[in-house]
Amino acid sequence: MLTYLHLKNFKCFEALSLPLAPLTVLTGFNRAGKSTSLQTLLLPAQMLRAGGRSLELSLNGALARLGTPGQVLRVRSPEEILKGGTQSETLSLGIESDEAKLLWHFQTENHNERRFLKIHTIDLYSSAGKETHSNIKAVNELLPIEGNIPTSVRRLVTQLRKTIFLSAMRLGTAEVFPSPENPELTYADVGLQGEFAPWWFLQSDSADIDPKRYHPSTTHSDLRLQLNAWASTLFPEAEVNVQPILQTSLTRLELRIGNTEWCRPANIGYGLTYAFPILVAGLLAEPEQILMIDSPEAHLHPMGQSQIGRFLAKMAAAGVQIMLETHSDHVLNGIRLALRDGVIAPEQTQIHFFTPSKSAPVISPQVDKQGNLSEWPVGFFDQSEKDLAILAGWV
């Protein structure tokens, strides 16, 4: 399981080493670096999943679209410019576990009038020591099936390559969904917009689910029953069904509330369809597989937001490595309640608050088994109290 992500000269950060846990929550101000932290993993995952036949780091692909090198390389501050020196043309991204560490170092280049980032060196750290690879022929030298690299580093590469990322922009009220066409399909990858979640549900609806992921009210083992049990905590009596569309590779999603007729998603609303791929990915993901979710709270009622926080805490405690980017105090409180109830342990939980401050860009409150936080920085889910104080005439 990943324990740190590392970055240097990437967007707003000169350097950052961010601790990770089975459940890592990223929150804070806009444009403070939350998404940048997620992209530290998404870019190399994208590079590895593309096949790794070249030395290029594509900034625009299936998992992330970041533009040009000039838009991702950190821009020096006016103070730094006054001190002299040149703008950095190198960028480093890396991951670390208890057993190994892997750092990619990239440089900008011009190639046929097209700018891109190219691997310059790769540093590998394991129990055998540090290795620096400088004449790499292709990224796939570090893939599990190729190259002579330590087993612990191979495990890191494999875990990163299997990353699942669900963006904040999901397919809302679509009725028909595609099937994945990639022959090297990543298990449980529901797609950037959740577009493959119905296909995974159809393929795996009778698959046995790890008992550690069971809804507390059930003893059933298959995906369909578990997913509908968890869905009903978000929307009472909610149920999901998927039908294949004959003679096509498409599937049709059906929803209902209570013992009623099955409805099109457009007649139920965005909340359940936005939550559906989260439930599918969380229940199906392999142990230690990385699941990254941007805004799990999207379109959910406050009760549903709290419950999705609890669901994700349980999936993380069961072995999935989950990273969330959220602005929801309800999601946070659902996780805190899960801590209080013993669903997840404090050492399995990490919270990072991203601020505009250059001296303290990331504050990481500690959380105990009662769900209490060690500190509550200014701007950290305190807006409701501020607004209520004004309404009450206290300020």
C-alpha positions as CSV (number, residue, x, y, z in Angstrom):
1,M,0.0,0.0,0.0
2,L,1.2,3.5,-0.8
3,T,2.5,5.5,2.2
4,Y,3.7,8.7,0.5
5,L,3.4,10.6,-2.8
6,H,6.3,12.9,-3.8
7,L,6.4,15.8,-6.2
8,K,8.8,18.5,-7.2
9,N,8.3,21.6,-9.4
10,F,4.8,20.4,-10.2
11,K,2.3,23.2,-10.7
12,C,1.9,25.2,-7.4
13,F,4.4,23.1,-5.4
14,E,8.2,23.5,-5.3
15,A,8.3,20.2,-3.4
16,L,5.9,18.1,-1.4
17,S,5.9,14.7,0.3
18,L,2.4,13.8,1.3
19,P,1.7,11.0,3.7
20,L,-1.0,8.5,2.6
21,A,-3.2,6.0,4.4
22,P,-5.7,3.4,3.4
23,L,-8.2,6.3,3.5
24,T,-6.8,9.7,2.6
25,V,-9.0,12.8,2.5
26,L,-7.9,15.9,0.6
27,T,-9.8,19.1,1.3
28,G,-9.2,22.8,1.4
29,F,-9.3,26.0,-0.6
30,N,-9.7,26.0,-4.4
31,R,-6.4,26.2,-6.4
32,A,-4.4,25.1,-3.3
33,G,-3.1,21.9,-4.6
34,K,-5.6,19.1,-3.9
35,S,-6.1,18.1,-7.6
36,T,-2.3,18.5,-8.2
37,S,-1.7,15.9,-5.5
38,L,-4.0,13.4,-7.2
39,Q,-2.4,14.1,-10.5
40,T,1.0,13.1,-9.0
41,L,-0.4,9.6,-9.2
42,L,-2.6,9.9,-12.3
43,L,0.1,11.0,-14.7
44,P,2.5,8.1,-14.1
45,A,-0.5,5.7,-14.0
46,Q,-1.6,7.1,-17.3
47,M,1.9,6.6,-18.7
48,L,2.2,3.0,-17.5
49,R,-1.3,2.1,-18.8
50,A,-0.6,3.5,-22.2
51,G,1.9,0.7,-22.7
52,G,5.2,2.3,-21.9
53,R,6.8,1.9,-25.3
54,S,8.3,5.4,-25.3
55,L,10.0,7.7,-22.9
56,E,7.3,10.4,-23.1
57,L,5.0,11.4,-20.3
58,S,1.7,12.3,-21.9
59,L,0.0,15.2,-20.1
60,N,-3.2,14.5,-21.9
61,G,-4.7,11.0,-21.8
62,A,-7.4,8.7,-20.3
63,L,-6.9,9.7,-16.7
64,A,-5.7,13.4,-16.9
65,R,-5.7,16.2,-19.4
66,L,-3.4,19.0,-18.1
67,G,-2.4,20.8,-21.3
68,T,1.2,21.7,-22.0
69,P,4.5,21.4,-20.1
70,G,4.4,25.1,-19.5
71,Q,1.1,24.7,-17.6
72,V,2.4,22.0,-15.3
73,L,5.9,23.1,-14.5
74,R,6.0,25.3,-11.4
75,V,6.3,29.0,-12.1
76,R,8.8,30.8,-9.9
77,S,7.5,33.5,-7.6
78,P,8.6,37.2,-8.1
79,E,10.8,36.8,-5.0
80,E,12.6,33.9,-6.6
81,I,13.0,35.7,-9.9
82,L,14.7,38.6,-8.1
83,K,17.1,36.2,-6.5
84,G,18.2,35.1,-10.0
85,G,18.6,31.7,-11.5
86,T,16.6,30.1,-14.3
87,Q,13.2,28.6,-14.6
88,S,13.3,24.9,-13.8
89,E,12.8,22.6,-16.8
90,T,12.6,19.4,-14.6
91,L,9.7,17.9,-12.8
92,S,9.7,14.9,-10.5
93,L,6.8,12.6,-9.5
94,G,7.0,9.6,-7.2
95,I,5.4,7.1,-4.9
96,E,6.5,5.2,-1.8
97,S,5.5,2.2,0.2
98,D,6.9,0.6,3.4
99,E,9.2,-1.5,1.2
100,A,10.2,0.7,-1.7
101,K,10.2,4.1,-3.4
102,L,10.1,5.1,-7.0
103,L,10.8,8.5,-8.4
104,W,10.5,9.6,-12.1
105,H,12.4,12.7,-13.2
106,F,11.1,14.4,-16.3
107,Q,12.5,17.2,-18.6
108,T,10.9,19.3,-21.2
109,E,11.9,18.8,-24.8
110,N,10.9,20.0,-28.3
111,H,10.1,17.3,-30.8
112,N,8.8,18.0,-34.2
113,E,7.5,21.3,-32.9
114,R,5.6,19.5,-30.2
115,R,6.5,20.0,-26.5
116,F,6.2,17.1,-24.1
117,L,7.9,15.7,-20.9
118,K,10.5,13.0,-21.3
119,I,11.9,10.7,-18.7
120,H,15.4,11.8,-17.7
121,T,16.2,9.4,-14.9
122,I,14.3,7.0,-12.6
123,D,15.4,6.4,-9.0
124,L,14.5,3.1,-7.3
125,Y,14.8,2.6,-3.6
126,S,14.4,-0.9,-2.0
127,S,16.0,-3.0,0.7
128,A,18.9,-3.5,-1.8
129,G,19.6,0.2,-1.8
130,K,19.2,3.0,-4.4
131,E,19.5,2.4,-8.1
132,T,19.4,5.2,-10.6
133,H,18.5,4.4,-14.2
134,S,19.6,7.0,-16.7
135,N,19.7,5.2,-20.0
136,I,16.2,4.0,-20.1
137,K,14.9,2.8,-23.5
138,A,11.3,2.7,-22.6
139,V,8.9,3.0,-19.6
140,N,8.1,-0.6,-19.8
141,E,11.5,-1.5,-18.4
142,L,9.8,-1.0,-15.1
143,L,6.6,-3.0,-15.8
144,P,6.2,-6.2,-13.9
145,I,6.8,-8.5,-16.9
146,E,10.0,-6.8,-18.0
147,G,13.3,-5.6,-16.6
148,N,15.4,-6.7,-13.7
149,I,14.0,-4.6,-10.8
150,P,13.3,-5.4,-7.2
151,T,10.1,-7.2,-6.4
152,S,9.0,-4.5,-4.0
153,V,9.3,-1.9,-6.8
154,R,7.4,-4.1,-9.2
155,R,4.5,-4.2,-6.7
156,L,4.5,-0.4,-6.6
157,V,4.4,-0.2,-10.3
158,T,1.6,-2.8,-10.5
159,Q,-0.5,-1.0,-7.9
160,L,-0.1,2.4,-9.7
161,R,-1.0,0.9,-13.0
162,K,-4.3,-0.5,-11.7
163,T,-5.4,2.9,-10.4
164,I,-9.1,3.7,-10.7
165,F,-10.1,7.4,-11.0
166,L,-13.6,8.7,-10.9
167,S,-13.9,12.4,-11.7
168,A,-16.4,14.9,-10.4
169,M,-18.0,15.1,-13.9
170,R,-19.9,11.8,-14.1
171,L,-22.6,10.6,-16.5
172,G,-25.7,11.8,-14.8
173,T,-29.1,10.8,-16.3
174,A,-27.8,8.8,-19.3
175,E,-29.9,5.7,-20.0
176,V,-27.5,3.7,-22.2
177,F,-23.9,3.0,-21.3
178,P,-20.9,1.6,-23.2
179,S,-18.8,-1.4,-22.6
180,P,-15.0,-1.0,-22.2
181,E,-13.0,-1.8,-25.3
182,N,-9.4,-1.8,-23.9
183,P,-8.1,-5.4,-24.2
184,E,-5.9,-4.7,-21.1
185,L,-8.8,-3.8,-18.9
186,T,-8.1,-2.6,-15.4
187,Y,-10.2,-4.6,-13.0
188,A,-13.1,-2.7,-11.5
189,D,-12.2,0.5,-13.5
190,V,-15.6,2.1,-13.8
191,G,-14.2,4.9,-16.1
192,L,-13.4,8.5,-15.6
193,Q,-17.1,9.4,-15.7
194,G,-18.5,6.2,-14.3
195,E,-19.5,5.1,-17.8
196,F,-18.4,1.5,-17.4
197,A,-20.1,1.0,-14.0
198,P,-23.2,-0.6,-15.5
199,W,-21.1,-3.1,-17.5
200,W,-19.1,-4.1,-14.4
201,F,-22.3,-4.5,-12.5
202,L,-23.8,-6.7,-15.2
203,Q,-20.6,-8.8,-15.5
204,S,-20.2,-9.3,-11.7
205,D,-23.7,-9.1,-10.2
206,S,-23.4,-12.6,-8.7
207,A,-19.7,-12.2,-7.8
208,D,-18.9,-12.9,-4.1
209,I,-18.0,-9.8,-2.2
210,D,-15.4,-9.7,0.6
211,P,-17.4,-10.1,3.9
212,K,-15.4,-7.1,5.3
213,R,-17.3,-5.0,2.8
214,Y,-20.8,-6.2,3.7
215,H,-23.5,-3.7,4.6
216,P,-24.0,-4.2,8.3
217,S,-27.6,-5.3,7.9
218,T,-26.8,-8.1,5.4
219,T,-25.2,-11.6,5.2
220,H,-25.5,-11.9,1.5
221,S,-22.4,-12.3,-0.6
222,D,-23.1,-11.2,-4.1
223,L,-22.5,-7.8,-5.7
224,R,-26.2,-7.1,-6.5
225,L,-27.5,-7.6,-3.0
226,Q,-24.6,-5.7,-1.4
227,L,-24.8,-2.8,-3.8
228,N,-28.6,-2.4,-3.3
229,A,-28.1,-2.6,0.5
230,W,-25.6,0.2,0.4
231,A,-27.7,2.2,-2.2
232,S,-30.6,2.1,0.2
233,T,-28.6,3.8,2.9
234,L,-28.1,6.7,0.5
235,F,-31.7,6.7,-0.8
236,P,-34.1,4.6,1.3
237,E,-35.5,1.6,-0.6
238,A,-33.3,2.4,-3.7
239,E,-32.5,-0.4,-6.1
240,V,-30.4,-0.7,-9.2
241,N,-30.6,-3.0,-12.2
242,V,-28.8,-3.3,-15.5
243,Q,-30.0,-4.9,-18.7
244,P,-28.0,-5.8,-21.8
245,I,-29.2,-4.3,-25.0
246,L,-29.3,-7.3,-27.4
247,Q,-27.0,-7.4,-30.4
248,T,-25.0,-4.4,-29.1
249,S,-22.2,-3.8,-26.6
250,L,-24.4,-1.4,-24.7
251,T,-26.1,-1.7,-21.4
252,R,-29.2,0.0,-19.9
253,L,-29.3,1.3,-16.3
254,E,-32.6,1.0,-14.4
255,L,-33.4,2.5,-11.0
256,R,-36.4,2.4,-8.6
257,I,-37.3,3.5,-5.2
258,G,-39.4,1.0,-3.3
259,N,-41.5,-1.7,-4.9
260,T,-42.4,0.3,-8.0
261,E,-41.7,0.1,-11.7
262,W,-38.1,0.4,-12.9
263,C,-37.4,3.9,-14.1
264,R,-34.9,5.6,-16.4
265,P,-32.2,7.5,-14.5
266,A,-33.6,10.8,-15.7
267,N,-36.8,10.1,-13.6
268,I,-34.8,9.4,-10.4
269,G,-32.2,12.2,-10.5
270,Y,-28.5,12.7,-10.5
271,G,-27.7,11.6,-6.9
272,L,-28.1,7.8,-7.3
273,T,-26.5,7.7,-10.7
274,Y,-23.5,9.7,-9.4
275,A,-23.2,7.4,-6.4
276,F,-23.6,4.1,-8.4
277,P,-20.1,3.9,-9.9
278,I,-18.6,4.7,-6.4
279,L,-20.5,1.7,-5.0
280,V,-19.5,-0.6,-7.8
281,A,-15.8,0.4,-7.7
282,G,-15.6,0.2,-3.9
283,L,-17.2,-3.2,-3.7
284,L,-15.3,-4.8,-6.6
285,A,-11.8,-3.2,-6.2
286,E,-9.0,-5.6,-5.4
287,P,-7.1,-5.4,-2.0
288,E,-4.6,-2.5,-2.2
289,Q,-6.0,-1.3,-5.5
290,I,-6.0,2.5,-5.6
291,L,-9.5,4.2,-5.9
292,M,-9.4,8.0,-6.4
293,I,-12.7,9.9,-6.3
294,D,-13.2,13.6,-6.9
295,S,-16.3,15.0,-5.1
296,P,-18.0,11.8,-3.8
297,E,-20.7,14.1,-2.4
298,A,-21.8,15.3,-5.8
299,H,-25.6,15.6,-6.1
300,L,-26.2,13.7,-2.8
301,H,-28.5,14.9,0.0
302,P,-26.5,15.6,3.3
303,M,-27.6,12.3,4.7
304,G,-26.3,10.5,1.6
305,Q,-23.1,12.5,1.8
306,S,-22.5,11.3,5.3
307,Q,-23.4,7.7,4.3
308,I,-21.0,7.7,1.3
309,G,-18.2,8.8,3.7
310,R,-19.1,5.8,6.0
311,F,-19.2,3.5,3.0
312,L,-15.7,4.6,1.8
313,A,-14.3,4.3,5.3
314,K,-15.5,0.6,5.4
315,M,-14.0,-0.1,1.9
316,A,-10.7,1.4,3.0
317,A,-10.7,-0.7,6.2
318,A,-11.3,-3.8,4.1
319,G,-8.1,-3.2,2.0
320,V,-8.9,-0.8,-0.8
321,Q,-6.6,2.3,-0.9
322,I,-8.9,5.2,-1.2
323,M,-8.1,8.9,-1.9
324,L,-10.9,11.5,-1.8
325,E,-11.0,15.1,-2.9
326,T,-14.0,16.7,-1.1
327,H,-15.5,20.0,0.0
328,S,-18.2,18.2,2.1
329,D,-18.3,18.5,5.8
330,H,-20.9,15.7,5.7
331,V,-18.5,13.3,4.0
332,L,-15.9,14.2,6.6
333,N,-18.4,13.7,9.4
334,G,-19.5,10.3,8.0
335,I,-15.9,9.2,8.2
336,R,-15.6,10.5,11.7
337,L,-18.7,8.6,12.7
338,A,-17.1,5.5,11.1
339,L,-14.1,6.0,13.4
340,R,-16.2,6.4,16.5
341,D,-18.1,3.2,15.6
342,G,-14.9,1.2,15.0
343,V,-15.5,0.8,11.3
344,I,-12.0,2.1,10.5
345,A,-9.0,2.8,12.8
346,P,-7.3,6.2,13.2
347,E,-4.0,4.9,11.8
348,Q,-5.9,3.9,8.6
349,T,-7.1,7.5,8.1
350,Q,-5.2,10.6,6.9
351,I,-6.7,14.1,6.5
352,H,-4.9,16.9,4.6
353,F,-6.2,20.5,4.5
354,F,-4.7,22.5,1.6
355,T,-4.3,26.3,2.3
356,P,-3.1,29.3,0.3
357,S,-0.3,29.8,2.8
358,K,3.2,29.5,1.4
359,S,4.6,28.8,4.9
360,A,2.1,26.0,5.7
361,P,0.5,24.9,2.4
362,V,-0.8,21.6,3.9
363,I,-2.1,21.1,7.5
364,S,-2.8,17.5,8.5
365,P,-5.1,17.3,11.5
366,Q,-4.8,14.0,13.4
367,V,-8.0,12.1,14.2
368,D,-8.7,9.7,17.2
369,K,-10.9,6.7,17.6
370,Q,-13.8,8.9,18.7
371,G,-13.6,10.9,15.5
372,N,-12.1,14.0,17.2
373,L,-9.7,16.1,15.3
374,S,-6.4,17.4,16.8
375,E,-6.9,20.9,15.3
376,W,-9.5,22.9,13.3
377,P,-7.6,25.4,11.1
378,V,-9.3,28.6,9.8
379,G,-11.2,27.6,6.7
380,F,-11.5,24.0,7.6
381,F,-15.2,23.2,7.3
382,D,-16.0,26.2,9.5
383,Q,-18.2,28.2,7.2
384,S,-21.5,27.0,8.6
385,E,-20.5,28.2,12.1
386,K,-19.4,31.6,10.7
387,D,-22.6,32.1,8.8
388,L,-24.8,31.1,11.7
389,A,-22.9,33.4,14.0
390,I,-23.6,36.3,11.7
391,L,-27.3,35.3,11.5
392,A,-27.5,35.1,15.2
393,G,-26.0,38.5,15.6
394,W,-23.0,37.2,17.5
395,V,-20.5,38.9,15.2
